[in-house]
Amino acid sequence: MTASPSASARAARADSPWIRRWNDGAASRLTLICLPHAGGSAGFYRPWAALMPPEAELLGIQYPGREDRLEEPEVADMGELVTAVADAVLPLLDRPYALFGHSMGSAVAWELAHELDRRGAPAPRRLFASGRAAPGTAVTGQLHRQDDDVLGAELGRLGGTSREVLDDPGLRAMILGTVRHDYRIIETYRPAPRPPLSCPIHVLTGSADPELGADRCRDRAGGWADLTTARTEVRVFPGDHFYLTPRRHEVVATVLRRMDPSLTTGARTWPSTP
């Protein structure tokens, strides 16, 4: 067995515009890589850092065109996105890891697992797919072609974006621009036929999620059960598409238990946690 890299070496590897890390990972033996939803950012997962034990390192993926990457050009399509993310995370796969993706991020996570396998990287210990049916079965539309009022109404339907933000002209224009771009990626995405993964898939969703509610999860786990030769599990939480925010502690505890039953949530404070 090769020795784990030093904390400084690992930090250097993670010094990428695509990676956000909120602890030094010096004591970590597992890595959780989180992929955001359409219009989302790595900061969506930052509050999770306060709940992570020292044994698990949390890495958030930061897509370009938002937050501190606002001035950078956005990627053209799913293929370009996944290639760039794989380039960024490949040097960090020296320990067991899991992938977590919410909504659009679940499709990115699935594509990433296949891309890493194509490159000869180790498979994830588990793939967590949240709030979206499996690639190839998820219903897509043409919302990226609609006007701002229609797109704003969609964000209201899903929850997760405050009315105050949508009522502010400057914030509304910035958010809808990012959302429209990401919707174009996921709505024009057509997954290629691939063999199933070998890692377990854990499907999480909100009971009232209009994208993947409890009823649809009963149908082959929203299609995810057909995408792996390993076990598929489903966990339904009370809530809508963004059930993750009010149920943060339960979600993180579920993820940690599935990654390794010996892990428990931490108890550190995080001043900026909403």
N, C-alpha and C positions, 0 to 999 in steps of 0.2 A: 504493500500500500504506500502510495506517495504521501509525503507530508503536506499538510495544509499550508497555503501561502501565508505569509505574515499579514497583519492587518494593513500595514502600509502598502504592501504589494497589491492586496485586494482592492484597497481604496484607489490605487492608480488604475487598476483595470476598470473600475467602475466610473472613472473620470470621463464620462461620455455625456454629450447633450441629451442622449436618450434615456439615461439612467438617473433616478433619484433615490437616494438612500438616506435614512434618518437615524442610523446608528452605525458604529464602526464595524460591526460584524465580527469582532475579535473572538468572541466565545461561541459563535454560531457554528452549527453542524448541519443545518438545513437552510435552504433559501426559498422564499416565496416571491415569485415574480408576478406582478399585477398589471393587467392591461385595462385601460379605461374604456368607457362607453363613448358613443358618438357625442362630440362636443365636450367631452370630459378631458381631464388632465391627471397627471400623476398625483397632484395635490388632493384628489378625491380620496386617495388611500392614506394620506399622511396621518390622520387620526388613528389608524390601525397601529402605528408604531408604538403608541403608549400601551398597547395591549399585547405586544409581542414579547415573549420570554427571551433571555439572552441567547438561547440555543437556536433561535430562528431569525434569520435576517430578512428584512422586508425591502424589496426593490420595486419601485414604481416606474413604469415606462412613460416617458414624456414625449407625446407626439409633437411635431413642429407646428407652428402657427397658433400657439396659445401660451399664456402665462409668460415665462421668461424666454420662450422661443417664438414670441409673437411676430417678430420681424422675419423669421425664416420661412422659406417657401414650403408649402404643404406638399405632401407626397401625392403622386398622381393616382395611384390605385392600390388595391390590397397587396398585389405582388411586390410593389416597391416598398410598401410599409413593412411587410413581413421580412423582406430581405434586410432592411436597415435594422430592424429590431433584433434579428438573428445575429447580425454582425456585432451588435452591442452586447448581447447577453452571452454569446459563445465563450468569451474568456472567463466567465463567472460560473461555469458549470463544473467546477472542481469538487463539488459536494452535492448530495442529493437535493433535488429541487422540485417544486410544484408550480404549476401555472394557474393563475386565477384571472378570468376575464368576465367583465360585466357587460351585458348587451352586445354591442358591436365587438367589444373586447373578447367575448367568448369565441367569436369566429376568428379573431386575430390569434387567440391562444391556440386554437385547433390548427390553424395554418402554421403557426410557429412550431408546434410540436412536430409536424410533418417536415418542415424545412430543417429543423435541427437534426431529425433522423436522417434526412438526405445528406447532411454534412458529416454524418458519423458520430454525432454527439450522443451522450447517454439520454435515455428516455426520461421524461418527468415521472416523479413518484406518483403523481396524481394530477388530473386536469379538473379544475373547478369551473363549471360553465354556469353563469348566472344570468337570469332574466332574458333568455333568448332561446328559441328552438334551434335545433342542430342545423349546421350548414347544409344547404340543399333542401331543407324542409321549411325553414323560416319564411314567413310571408314578407315579401318586399313590395314596395310601391314606387311612387315617383315624387315623393315629398320634396326632394332636392330641387325639383323643377317648379315648385309652387311659390307663391309670393310670401312675404314675411308674415302676414296675418295668419295664413294657413300653417306655416311652420311654427309660429308662436303658439297657436292653438294646440298643435301636436305636443309641444313641450308641456303645456298646461295639462293635457290629457295624461301624460306619463308621470307628472310630478317631478320633484327634484330641482325645479327652477322657480325661485320666488316671484310672486307677482310684482314686487317692487323692482326687481331687476328687469323684468320684461316691460315695465312701464317707463323705464329710464331710456330715452332715445339712444344715448351713446352706448350704454351697456347692451341694449337690445341689438343694435346693429353689429357690435363686435361678437356677441354670443351667437346670433343667428348666422353670421358669416361662417363661423367655425362649424356650427351644427350642419349647415347646408353642405359644406365640403365633405364632412364625415358621412352624412346621409348619402351623398353621391357615391362614396366609396362602397358603402355596405349595400346600397340599392342596385348598383351595377355589378356587384360581386357575384360571380358564378363559380362555385367550387368545382375543381376538377375531380373526377373519380379517383379515389385512392383506396388502398387497403386499410382496414381498420387499425387503429392504434392498439398498443399492447398494454397501456396503462389504464388503471381504473378512472372512471369519469364520475364526478359528483355534481349533480345538477341542483342548483339552488334557485329559488324564485319566491316572489310574493304571492300570497293567496289571491289577491285581487289585481295582479299584474295583467294589463291588457295584452301584453306581448306573449307571456308564457305563464298563465294562471294554473291553479291546481288541477283543473280538469284536463288541460292539454298535457300536463306532466304524466298523466296516467297512460298516455299513448306512447309506449316505448320511450318513456322519459323525455318526451318532446323530440324524439328521433335520435337522441344522443346514444341510446343503447345499441344502435346499429353501427356506431362508429368506433367501437372498441371490442376486442376479444376478451377483455377483463370485465370485472363487475361494474355495473352502473347503479348508483344510488341517487335518491331524490330527497331533498329536504325543502319543505314549504314553510315559509315564515309568514306571519300576519303582515299585511301591508301591500303596497302597490309596486310599481316598477322599481322604485328606489327604496325598497324595504331595508336595504343595507344600512341606511343612515340611522333610523330609530332602533334597528336591531343589531347595531354594530357589535356589541359585546357577544351576542349569541352567534353571529356569523363568524367572527374571528375564532371563537371557541370551537365551533364546528370544524373550521378549516384546520386548526391546529391539531385537533383530535384525529382527523383523517390523515394528516401528514405523519403524525407519530402520536400514539395514544399516551405517551409519557409527557407530552407537552401540555402546559397550562398557560392561561393568559397571564400577562404581567400586570403590574400595578403601578407603573410609573405615571406621573402626571405629565400632561402636554399642554402648556399654557394656551396654545392657539386652537386646541380642539374645540370645534363648535358644539 
